[in-house]
């Protein structure tokens, strides 16, 4: 849960069906529908995908060649209608206004997808000399079509800061954490199928990621808490959520920490907003630094994104952009890495950081209720609070990973090819949810409004902590654990 709107309702009664659990349901729905194609029926192959283009009429096409007779625009309309129906049902389960969401989501989807399609323009997305020849162009930014994520983010920022009324009108559908959680649930299966062929390397990445997380955050939290308290004079109520938000996992950690220590709601609101703003900056800067300086250490770059970039959406997004940039640069040099390993490493690290949130929130709740804000005898944190604060979408990620890995290891060669295709269809929707996430993060980032709310002093703590040591400590730890570890080569 890293949506700033969650901070405004953290003291409310938690419904039986939460956004966190519903993201698991929706992610599993797309995953299962994709697996049906292992039989005789292809349920998702008709969904639209965007190709690199120079002629906009050739930009859209159905994902599966089995539906090649379907018009690309018609496939996109059908894709929109499916998402509208599924997400409207999700909103209904949360007992929120379906009509308002449906109208706002219609605009959100088409604006975000237009940005994605624009990012697939050949001068932005073409990578190899063969691409240049195919599309008849002489230059390209070599972003691959996933440069559309950046375009979607920039469009969202323009709307937030220059068209605030439009941003407010879109608010009902601006749900970055719902979108990214669904995407991560789907991503589990994609990572599993990718890892199945190289289990030794996958195991190494897994264990190195856990070790890196523990080492990084034993350093991060204590230093940020000290800086906030001693250098900037913040009380414990502000320093603890700041330390968690800056060091662990952005908005989710600040909200969980605020709840654990019973901080006032506005504390988590401002810290959460701050995290979103800086996450945008990191997404726009760090992947390009990684491409420039770490193209020959791709998994160092991947781990760095997971340890340095805050919020689930921004971290996974940064990992995705980093993968696209590094794969493009490597391909131009004649080295073709297998896709999925850079993004998978970033996501794995981020998922384990999310698990750490629940544990750390419980520890802080115990400390606060036992030693700092003791309200009554026996009023101590219960073990059940770990489960309460545990990010539930992680269950979905683990489930799709386990199912995908089990299938990949048990199926024959021909069926394994079918599985790869099926997971690709699910992953196509994961990409769309990523696009919605990028756009939503941008729309939430009204810099002027956040400044008026008194975010300046908090931002000073963030700047000192993030750029003073977190980014660099994260880089050093990433280098120590992942230096020399390379993704397998394609083919």
C-alpha positions in Angstrom: 0.0 0.0 0.0 1.9 3.1 -1.2 -0.9 5.3 -2.4 -1.0 8.7 -0.8 -4.8 8.4 -0.5 -4.3 5.5 1.9 -2.6 7.8 4.3 -5.7 9.9 4.6 -7.8 7.0 5.6 -5.3 5.1 7.8 -7.4 5.6 10.9 -10.6 4.4 9.3 -12.0 0.9 9.9 -10.3 -1.5 7.5 -13.0 -3.3 5.3 -13.0 -7.0 4.9 -12.0 -6.6 1.2 -9.0 -4.2 1.0 -7.3 -2.9 -2.1 -4.3 -5.0 -1.1 -6.3 -8.3 -1.3 -8.2 -7.2 -4.4 -5.0 -6.6 -6.2 -4.2 -10.3 -5.5 -7.6 -11.3 -6.9 -7.2 -9.3 -10.1 -3.6 -10.3 -10.7 -4.5 -14.0 -10.3 -7.5 -13.5 -12.6 -5.3 -12.4 -15.5 -2.7 -15.1 -14.7 -5.3 -17.9 -14.7 -7.0 -16.6 -17.8 -3.6 -16.7 -19.6 -2.9 -20.2 -18.4 -6.1 -21.4 -20.0 -4.4 -21.1 -23.4 -2.3 -24.1 -22.4 -5.4 -26.0 -23.4 -7.4 -25.3 -26.5 -8.9 -21.8 -25.8 -6.8 -18.6 -26.0 -8.7 -16.1 -23.8 -6.3 -13.2 -23.8 -4.4 -13.3 -27.1 -6.8 -10.7 -28.6 -5.6 -8.0 -26.2 -3.8 -5.0 -27.8 -0.1 -4.6 -27.8 1.9 -1.6 -29.2 4.7 -2.1 -31.7 7.5 0.2 -32.7 6.1 2.4 -35.5 6.6 5.2 -38.0 3.2 4.9 -39.4 0.6 5.3 -36.5 -1.8 3.0 -38.3 0.6 0.2 -37.7 1.2 0.9 -34.0 -1.4 -1.4 -32.6 -2.0 -5.1 -33.1 -3.4 -8.1 -31.2 -0.8 -9.8 -29.0 -1.3 -13.3 -30.4 -0.8 -14.0 -34.1 -3.9 -16.2 -33.8 -5.9 -13.0 -33.8 -4.0 -11.3 -36.6 -7.3 -10.7 -38.5 -8.5 -8.4 -35.6 -8.0 -4.7 -36.2 -5.5 -3.1 -33.7 -7.8 -0.3 -32.6 -10.6 -2.8 -32.1 -8.3 -4.9 -29.9 -7.4 -1.8 -27.9 -11.1 -1.0 -27.4 -11.7 -4.5 -26.2 -8.8 -4.4 -23.9 -10.1 -1.1 -22.4 -13.5 -2.6 -21.9 -12.1 -5.7 -20.1 -10.0 -3.5 -17.8 -12.9 -1.2 -17.2 -15.2 -4.1 -16.2 -12.6 -5.8 -13.9 -11.5 -2.6 -12.2 -15.0 -1.3 -11.8 -15.9 -4.6 -10.0 -12.9 -3.9 -7.8 -14.1 -0.4 -6.9 -17.6 -1.8 -6.2 -16.0 -4.3 -3.8 -14.4 -1.4 -2.0 -17.9 0.2 -1.8 -16.8 3.3 -3.8 -18.5 5.3 -6.5 -18.4 3.0 -9.7 -19.8 5.7 -12.0 -17.2 8.3 -11.0 -14.4 5.8 -11.3 -15.6 4.5 -14.8 -15.7 8.0 -16.2 -12.3 9.0 -14.7 -10.7 5.6 -15.7 -11.9 6.0 -19.3 -9.9 9.3 -19.6 -7.0 7.9 -17.6 -6.7 4.8 -19.8 -6.7 6.6 -23.1 -4.3 9.3 -22.0 -1.9 6.8 -20.5 -2.1 4.5 -23.5 -1.6 7.3 -25.9 1.6 8.2 -24.0 2.7 4.6 -24.2 2.0 4.5 -28.0 3.9 7.7 -28.5 6.9 6.2 -26.6 6.9 3.4 -29.2 7.6 5.9 -32.0 10.7 4.6 -33.9 12.9 7.6 -33.2 12.3 7.0 -29.5 12.2 3.2 -29.4 14.4 1.7 -32.2 17.5 0.0 -30.9 19.6 -2.0 -33.3 20.9 -1.2 -36.8 18.4 -3.7 -38.1 15.6 -1.6 -36.5 17.0 1.5 -38.2 17.0 -0.2 -41.5 13.5 -1.7 -41.0 11.9 1.6 -40.1 14.0 3.8 -42.5 15.4 6.1 -39.8 18.9 7.5 -39.2 18.7 8.1 -35.4 16.9 7.0 -32.3 17.0 7.6 -28.5 17.2 3.8 -28.2 14.7 3.7 -25.3 12.9 0.6 -26.7 9.1 1.0 -26.7 9.2 1.0 -22.9 10.3 4.6 -23.2 6.5 5.1 -23.2 6.7 4.7 -19.4 8.6 8.0 -19.2 6.2 9.7 -21.6 3.3 8.6 -19.4 5.0 9.9 -16.3 5.8 13.2 -18.0 2.2 13.6 -19.2 1.0 12.9 -15.7 3.4 15.6 -14.3 2.1 18.1 -16.8 -1.5 17.5 -15.8 -0.7 17.7 -12.1 1.2 20.9 -12.3 -0.4 22.8 -15.1 -4.0 21.4 -15.2 -4.9 20.8 -11.6 -8.6 20.7 -12.3 -8.1 17.9 -14.7 -5.9 16.1 -12.2 -8.7 16.5 -9.6 -11.3 15.2 -12.0 -9.1 12.1 -12.8 -8.5 11.4 -9.1 -11.0 8.6 -8.8 -9.0 6.5 -11.2 -5.5 7.6 -10.1 -4.7 4.5 -8.1 -0.9 3.8 -8.7 -0.6 1.3 -5.9 -3.6 -0.8 -7.0 -2.2 -0.9 -10.5 1.4 -1.7 -9.5 0.3 -4.4 -7.1 -1.7 -6.1 -9.8 1.3 -5.9 -12.1 3.6 -7.4 -9.5 1.3 -10.3 -8.9 1.3 -11.0 -12.7 5.1 -10.4 -12.8 5.7 -13.4 -10.4 4.8 -15.9 -13.1 6.9 -14.1 -15.7 9.9 -14.1 -13.4 9.4 -17.8 -12.7 9.3 -18.9 -16.3 12.4 -16.7 -16.9 14.2 -18.2 -14.0 13.3 -21.8 -14.7 16.0 -22.2 -17.3 18.7 -20.9 -15.0 17.9 -22.0 -11.5 21.4 -21.7 -10.1 21.7 -18.1 -11.2 18.1 -17.4 -10.0 18.9 -18.9 -6.5 22.1 -16.8 -6.3 20.2 -13.6 -7.1 17.5 -14.5 -4.5 20.0 -15.1 -1.7 22.2 -12.1 -2.6 19.1 -9.9 -2.6 18.0 -10.9 0.9 21.5 -10.3 2.3 21.7 -6.9 0.6 18.4 -5.8 2.0 19.3 -6.8 5.6 22.7 -5.0 5.4 21.3 -1.9 3.7 18.4 -1.3 6.1 20.3 -1.9 9.3 22.3 1.1 8.2 19.6 3.2 6.5 16.9 3.5 9.2 19.2 4.4 12.1 21.0 7.1 10.2 17.9 8.7 8.8 16.3 8.7 12.2 19.4 10.3 13.7 19.5 13.0 11.0 15.9 13.9 11.4 16.2 14.1 15.2 19.6 15.6 15.7 20.2 17.7 12.6 16.6 19.0 11.9 15.0 18.8 15.4 12.0 16.6 14.5 10.2 14.8 17.3 9.9 11.0 17.4 6.4 11.2 15.8 7.9 12.7 12.7 11.4 11.1 12.7 10.2 7.5 12.8 7.8 7.7 9.7 10.5 9.8 7.9 13.1 7.2 8.6 10.9 4.3 7.5 9.6 6.2 4.4 13.1 7.3 3.3 14.9 4.1 4.1 12.6 1.1 3.8 9.9 1.3 1.2 8.5 4.8 0.8 4.8 5.4 1.4 4.0 1.9 2.6 6.6 2.0 5.3 5.7 5.6 6.4 2.0 4.7 6.7 2.7 1.4 8.5 5.1 3.2 10.9 2.7 6.0 11.5 0.0 3.5 12.4 2.4 1.5 14.6 3.4 4.5 16.7 0.0 6.1 16.6 1.2 9.2 14.8 -1.3 11.9 13.7 -2.7 11.2 10.2 -1.1 14.3 8.7 2.3 13.0 9.4 1.9 10.0 7.1 0.2 12.3 4.5 3.1 14.7 4.2 5.8 12.0 4.3 3.9 9.9 1.8 3.6 12.9 -0.6 7.2 13.6 -0.2 8.1 10.1 -1.1 6.1 10.2 -4.3 7.8 13.4 -5.4 11.3 12.1 -4.9 10.4 8.7 -6.4 9.5 10.6 -9.6 12.9 12.3 -9.5 14.7 9.0 -9.0 12.8 7.3 -11.8 13.7 10.1 -14.2 17.4 10.1 -13.2 18.8 6.8 -11.8 18.0 4.5 -14.7 20.0 6.7 -17.1 22.9 6.8 -14.7 22.7 3.0 -14.5 22.8 2.8 -18.3 25.7 5.1 -18.5 27.9 3.7 -15.8 26.6 0.1 -15.1 25.7 -1.3 -18.5 28.4 -4.0 -18.0 27.1 -4.8 -14.5 23.4 -5.1 -15.2 22.4 -6.9 -11.9 24.3 -4.3 -9.9 22.1 -1.7 -11.6 19.0 -3.8 -10.9 19.8 -4.2 -7.2 20.6 -0.5 -6.9 17.1 0.4 -8.2 15.5 -1.9 -5.6 17.6 -0.5 -2.7 17.6 3.2 -3.7 14.2 4.0 -5.3 11.2 4.3 -2.9 7.6 3.1 -3.4 6.8 -0.2 -5.1 5.6 1.5 -8.3 8.6 3.7 -8.8 11.2 1.0 -7.9 9.7 -1.6 -10.2 9.3 1.1 -12.9 12.9 2.1 -12.5 13.9 -1.5 -12.8 11.9 -1.8 -15.9 13.4 1.3 -17.5 16.9 0.3 -16.4 16.4 -3.1 -18.1 15.2 -1.5 -21.3 18.1 1.0 -21.4 20.8 -1.5 -20.5 19.5 -4.2 -22.9 19.3 -1.6 -25.6 22.9 -0.4 -25.0 24.2 -3.9 -24.8 22.4 -5.0 -27.9 24.0 -2.1 -29.8 27.4 -3.4 -28.6 26.5 -7.0 -29.8 25.6 -8.4 -26.3 22.1 -9.7 -26.1 21.0 -10.5 -22.5 17.9 -12.5 -21.8 15.1 -10.1 -20.8 13.5 -10.3 -17.4 16.6 -10.7 -15.2 17.2 -7.1 -14.4 13.5 -6.3 -13.7 13.2 -9.6 -11.8 16.2 -8.7 -9.5 14.8 -5.3 -8.8 11.3 -6.7 -8.1 12.6 -9.5 -5.9 14.5 -7.1 -3.7 11.5 -4.8 -3.5 9.2 -7.6 -2.6 11.4 -8.6 0.3 11.6 -5.0 1.4 7.8 -5.0 1.5 7.9 -8.1 3.7 10.3 -6.3 6.0 7.7 -3.5 6.4 5.4 -5.7 8.5 8.2 -7.0 10.7 9.6 -3.5 11.3 6.2 -2.0 12.0 5.6 -4.7 14.6 9.0 -4.0 16.2 8.3 -0.2 16.4 4.8 -0.8 17.7 6.2 -3.0 20.5 8.9 -0.3 21.3 6.4 2.6 21.3 3.6 0.8 23.3 6.1 -0.7 25.8 8.6 2.1 26.4 7.5 5.4 24.8 3.7 5.9 24.6 2.5 3.5 27.3 -1.2 4.1 27.5 -2.3 1.2 29.7 -0.9 -1.9 31.3 -1.0 -4.7 28.8 -1.4 -2.3 25.9 1.4 -3.8 23.9 1.6 -4.8 20.3 0.3 -8.2 19.5 2.0 -10.7 17.1 -1.1 -10.4 14.8 0.1 -6.9 13.9 2.8 -8.4 11.7 0.1 -10.1 9.6 -2.1 -6.9 9.7 0.7 -4.8 8.3 2.0 -7.4 5.9 1.6 -6.3 2.3 -0.9 -8.9 1.0 -0.1 -8.6 -2.6 3.2 -10.4 -1.9 1.1 -13.5 -1.4 -0.1 -13.2 -5.0 3.4 -12.6 -6.3 4.7 -15.7 -4.5 1.7 -17.8 -5.7 2.1 -16.9 -9.4 5.9 -17.5 -9.1 5.5 -20.9 -7.5 2.8 -22.0 -10.1 4.8 -20.7 -13.0 8.0 -22.3 -11.8 6.3 -25.7 -11.1 4.7 -25.6 -14.6 7.9 -24.6 -16.3 9.9 -27.4 -14.7 7.3 -30.1 -15.2 6.1 -29.5 -18.8 7.6 -31.0 -21.9 9.4 -28.8 -24.5 6.4 -28.1 -26.7 4.2 -27.3 -23.7 6.9 -25.2 -22.2 6.8 -23.1 -25.4 3.0 -22.8 -24.9 3.6 -21.7 -21.3 6.0 -19.0 -22.4 3.4 -17.7 -24.8 0.7 -17.8 -22.2 2.8 -16.0 -19.6 3.5 -13.4 -22.3 -0.2 -12.8 -22.7 -0.5 -12.1 -19.0 2.6 -10.0 -19.1 1.0 -7.9 -21.8 -1.5 -6.8 -19.2 1.3 -6.3 -16.7 2.8 -3.8 -19.1 -0.6 -1.9 -19.3 -0.8 -1.8 -15.5 2.7 -0.4 -15.5 1.7 2.3 -17.9 -1.3 3.2 -15.7 1.1 3.3 -12.7 3.5 5.7 -14.3 0.8 8.0 -15.4 -0.9 8.0 -12.0 2.4 8.7 -10.1 2.8 11.8 -12.3 -0.8 13.0 -11.7 -0.3 12.8 -8.0 2.8 15.0 -8.0 1.6 18.6 -7.7 4.8 20.2 -6.6 3.3 23.6 -5.7 0.6 22.1 -3.5 3.0 20.0 -1.6 5.2 23.0 -1.0 2.3 25.0 0.4 1.5 22.1 2.8 4.8 22.7 4.5 6.9 20.0 2.9 10.0 22.1 2.7 11.7 21.0 6.0 10.8 17.4 5.4 12.2 17.6 1.9 15.5 18.9 3.4 15.8 15.7 5.5 15.0 13.6 2.4 17.5 15.4 0.2 20.3 15.1 2.8 19.5 11.4 3.5 18.7 10.2 0.0 21.5 12.0 -1.9 23.9 12.2 1.0 24.2 8.5 1.7 21.2 6.2 0.8 21.8 6.2 -2.9 25.5 5.6 -2.4 25.3 3.0 0.4 22.7 1.2 -1.8 25.1 1.3 -4.7 28.1 0.0 -2.7 26.0 -2.8 -1.2 24.6 -3.7 -4.7 28.2 -3.8 -6.0 29.4 -6.0 -3.1 26.6 -8.6 -3.7 26.1 -8.5 -7.4 29.4 -7.5 -9.0 30.3 -10.0 -11.7 26.8 -11.6 -11.7 25.4 -11.4 -15.2 22.0 -12.3 -16.7 22.2 -15.3 -19.2 22.6 -14.4 -22.8 19.5 -14.7 -25.0 19.4 -17.9 -26.9 
